[in-house]
C-alpha cells in the first residue's frame, strides 16, 4: 500500500517537473495567467530531482541493503545439522561446512551434494530447535 502511494507521489513530482506547473503563475499577482513566476525555474527542477532521488534512496536502496544484510547473516550462521532449501529447490541437511561451500545430504539414499553458500535460500529447520524440543519433553 505504501509503495503504491509513493509511486503515485513520484509520478506527480515528475509530471509537475516535466510540464513546468511550478514556474507558471495562476493569478494576476504574478503578472497574469500563464506568465512565468518570479522564482527560478531551474531551481524548482533541481529540487524536484533531489526529492525524487531521496525517495528512490529511502524506498528502494535501503530496503534492498537491509535484506542483503539479513540474508548474509543467515548464510554466515549456518551450522552442521541445519535443514536448508536452495535457490534451485533442493532440500537437504548440512553435514559439512567449508569457507565458501557446504555439503548437504538429500533424500533417503543420502546423496551428498557440494553447494556454494550463496545458493542457500532459507534454513527450514535448525538443529538447536530440535534439541530444545527434546529438553522440554
Secondary structure, DSSP 8 states (H G I E B T S, - for coil): -HHHHHHHHHHHHHHHHHHTGGGB--SGGGTSTTSB-SS-HHHHHHHHHHHHHHHHIIIIIHHHHHHHHHHHHHHHT--TT-EEEETTS-EEEEEEE-SSEEEEEETTTTEEEEEEGGGEEEEEE-HHHHHHHHHH-
